[in-house]
Amino acid sequence: MNQSVIQKALIAIIVGSCLLFKTHAATVLIYHHVSDQTPKSTSVTTEQFQQHLELIKELKLTVVPLTTITNAIKNNTPVDNNWVAITFDDGYHSVYDNALPLLQQYNFPFTVFVNPKMVGPSKLYLDWDQLAELSKHQGLIANHTMAHENLVQDGLTDEQMIENIQQAEQMILEKLNQSHKLLAYPYGEYDDKIKKDLHKLGYVGFAQHSGAINETSELTALSRFPANGIYANPKTLKAKLNSIPFNIKSISPSDTKPMSNRPLLEVSLVNRDFYQSQLACFISGSSQPQKPEWVSDLEFKIASDNDIPKGRVKYNCTAPSITHSGRFYWMSKLFINL
């Protein structure tokens, strides 16, 4: 076999691999405060926020309205590999004072999730006039429950929860003529029951566990990358903006409430574009990676070696892609240990 035939064969293999593992990976960023005068854990400074916007520009990503991504998933059409959406939770003043001028400068759309009962006049939260101004500059205003109720832990009945969400949506519609049926879970907390109710209502649900999303992602538990506090570093944010979702066939358990203090996570993949040995998983509360156990070529499981801490616990797994150099597959599973 001559050299040209070998080269053509190699090229065919490479092209075939790239087509098999073609990326459809949108990312969504979550912010709260954009200020150096607010709690650091939920804040980025104005300078950091501008660095993030500049990074998005340098990476040649396309900032799209959040509905562009959710509509693609609803219609089971591919999300674009360059899409990123910017979101803010709670509707703080700094979004209007500090973030909006920069978003206008870069001509980037964005979404603000608000709690209607907490909308100003207030020293902390925006009022309806300011939210209306955001709407004029590519701002989508969406639902964050009436008053930031914890849908998992506040003891709301199904009827109360549904009424809460619907009332918040109605107030946003009446005040701003916007109704997108996008809900950001307060504290990022949800469970199977809440997801089921949200699906019946026709809403999309956004959480706070990390990972890229694509057209196969679960519409009632879409992931977002936190970009504030300890996650504000542009170097680590770059890897997240370039991340790829695992092509997951099934994941167990689907619920967020663990059955034990060392919950077992079982994942089945459709295909695998990474080496098994390079899959790394981390569990909240531990600084050391947790080694997953491969059950088959496309199935792995992982459980904590120690009792998980109380509160929100995340199992994060990443692996470097073989066909997409420099990019990482990324997934996160939320457990809520009451």
PAVODREN-150643 format. One line per 2 residues: for each residue z, y, x of C-alpha. Coordinates in steps of 0.5 Angstrom, whole numbers, plus 500, padded with zeros to 3 digits. Each point is the difference from the previous one (the first is absolute). Layout:
Z Y X  ...
end
This chain:
500 500 500  498 507 503
504 506 501  497 504 494
501 494 495  508 500 502
500 507 499  497 500 494
505 495 497  506 503 503
498 507 496  499 496 494
507 497 500  503 507 502
496 503 494  502 494 495
507 501 502  500 507 499
497 499 493  505 495 498
505 504 502  497 507 498
506 505 499  502 503 493
506 504 502  502 506 496
507 503 503  505 505 496
505 504 503  507 502 497
503 507 501  506 503 497
502 507 504  496 504 505
505 504 503  505 500 506
506 502 495  500 494 496
503 493 502  496 497 506
500 493 497  495 502 494
497 506 504  494 502 504
500 507 503  494 504 499
498 499 507  500 493 499
496 500 493  495 504 503
499 495 506  500 494 495
494 504 496  497 501 507
500 493 502  497 498 493
494 505 502  500 497 507
499 493 497  495 502 496
503 498 493  499 502 494
505 503 496  499 498 492
504 501 494  505 495 498
496 498 494  494 498 504
503 495 504  504 497 493
493 500 496  497 496 505
505 495 500  500 500 492
492 499 500  501 495 506
495 504 504  501 500 508
505 506 502  497 504 506
502 498 507  501 508 501
504 501 494  507 503 501
504 504 494  506 505 502
506 499 495  507 504 499
505 497 496  505 505 496
497 507 500  504 504 505
499 507 502  497 498 507
494 497 497  498 507 497
502 504 505  499 496 507
495 494 498  495 504 495
497 505 505  499 495 505
497 495 495  495 506 498
498 501 507  498 493 501
497 500 492  504 493 499
502 498 493  507 497 499
505 498 495  507 502 498
504 495 496  505 504 496
506 499 495  499 505 494
508 501 499  501 502 507
494 505 500  503 507 502
502 506 499  503 497 506
502 501 507  498 493 502
494 498 495  494 503 498
499 504 493  494 498 496
496 507 502  500 497 507
498 493 498  494 504 496
498 503 506  500 494 504
496 497 495  495 506 501
499 497 508  499 493 499
507 498 498  501 494 495
507 500 497  502 493 498
506 497 497  507 498 504
504 499 494  504 505 496
505 501 505  499 496 505
504 494 497  500 493 504
496 496 496  504 493 503
507 502 500  501 506 495
501 494 494  494 503 496
498 496 495  492 498 499
500 505 494  504 505 504
495 500 506  494 500 496
502 506 496  502 503 507
494 499 503  496 502 494
504 507 499  499 502 507
492 499 499  500 503 494
504 506 503  495 501 506
494 499 495  503 506 496
502 505 506  494 498 504
494 497 496  501 494 505
501 493 498  498 495 506
505 494 498  502 499 507
507 499 501  504 500 507
506 496 499  507 504 502
502 497 506  494 496 501
504 494 495  497 496 495
500 493 498  496 495 496
502 502 493  499 507 502
493 499 503  498 496 493
502 506 496  496 504 504
494 496 499  501 500 493
500 508 500  494 500 504
503 503 506  499 500 508
507 499 503  501 502 508
506 498 504  502 502 507
499 493 504  495 501 505
493 497 501  493 502 498
497 498 494  493 498 497
496 498 494  505 493 499
506 504 501  505 500 494
499 506 496  508 500 498
503 500 507  495 503 504
503 502 507  500 506 504
502 502 507  506 505 501
498 505 505  506 504 500
507 500 504  499 494 505
493 499 498  497 506 501
498 499 508  492 501 500
499 494 505  504 495 495
496 503 494  493 499 503
501 493 500  503 500 493
494 504 498  495 495 503
504 494 497  496 494 496
503 497 494  501 492 501
496 496 495  505 497 496
499 494 496  507 500 497
507 502 502  507 497 498
504 503 497  497 505 496
506 503 498  504 505 504
507 497 498  502 495 506
502 493 497  505 499 507
503 505 505  494 497 505
494 500 495  494 496 502
493 503 500  494 496 499
493 503 501  493 496 499
494 504 503  493 499 498
498 501 507  502 502 507
498 505 505  505 499 505
504 495 504  506 497 497
504 501 507  499 507 499
503 501 493  506 504 501
505 501 494  506 505 500
506 500 495  504 506 498
506 500 504  498 496 506
497 503 506  497 494 502
494 496 497  500 494 496
496 495 502  496 497 494
498 493 499  493 498 498
500 494 495  492 500 501
494 504 503  501 505 494
507 499 498  507 503 503
507 501 498  505 504 502
508 500 499  505 505 503
505 496 505  506 504 497
502 503 493  496 506 499
503 507 499  502 503 493
495 504 497  492 501 501
498 494 505  493 500 503
496 494 503  495 503 504
494 496 504  495 503 504
494 496 504  495 503 505
493 499 497  495 496 504
493 503 497  503 507 499
502 502 507  506 504 500
502 499 493  506 497 497
501 496 494  506 502 496
504 498 494  507 501 497
504 496 495  506 504 497
507 497 498  505 503 496
507 497 502  505 503 495
end
